[in-house]
Amino acid sequence: MKKLIILCAVVLGFAFTASAQESAKAEFKFNEEKHDFGKITQGKPVTTTFEFANVGKEPLILTAVTPACGCTAADYTKTPVKPGEKGIIKITYSAAVVAPFNKTVTVTSNAATPTKILYISGEVVAAPATSSK
């Protein structure tokens, strides 16, 4: 019986330690995770900025920000974001092809949730024809 109680105490101790370490990690809190550009003109790139805060207890380090295709470029805060501070991820869509679009950008970090997906969408429309008279 004593062995069973000791075993339960050890298992519970490990469980509490693991959950305490998990909550001590860095963590994202984004203002928005999806952005709709609406209708945009072909050939005119558009940019949006996703702002996030580190709501964890350790510095948040972005290790990669990877767009799903070559039509999208990303720039981001490359220095560690301290607890309570903010960082940014700037996404630019090239708008080269006339069509609706839905694109993803994968953010990888040391956060408790190590992978986050950001979404952009919109519709590229043809540039208005210019008349020459």
Secondary structure as UniProt FT lines:
FT   HELIX           2..24
FT   STRAND          28..30
FT   STRAND          34..41
FT   TURN            42..43
FT   STRAND          46..54
FT   STRAND          62..67
FT   TURN            70..71
FT   STRAND          72..76
FT   TURN            83..84
FT   STRAND          86..93
FT   STRAND          99..109
FT   STRAND          115..125
//
